[in-house]
Amino acid sequence: MNSGQVCLCLKHLYIHESIYEQFCDALVEQASRVKVDNSFGEGVTHGPIQNSMQCERVKGFFAEIEKQGQKVAVGGKN
């Protein structure tokens, strides 16, 4: 099914204010461990975006973040 490829990417998370800071710290720590590459090299956890339509969509997410004056905690620039 789906050739072993399933997208589980979330666009929004709703986090209760009482755990917001703790959650953000843990999420940044986890995201910092992600290694994206187009090979099966050591430590690679995710493959690249594999089509131009999806790549443009992701670029749009980052453009919207910038437009709103928010900051990206991990990555965001290639």
Order of alpha helices (4+ residues) and beta strands (2+ residues): alpha-alpha
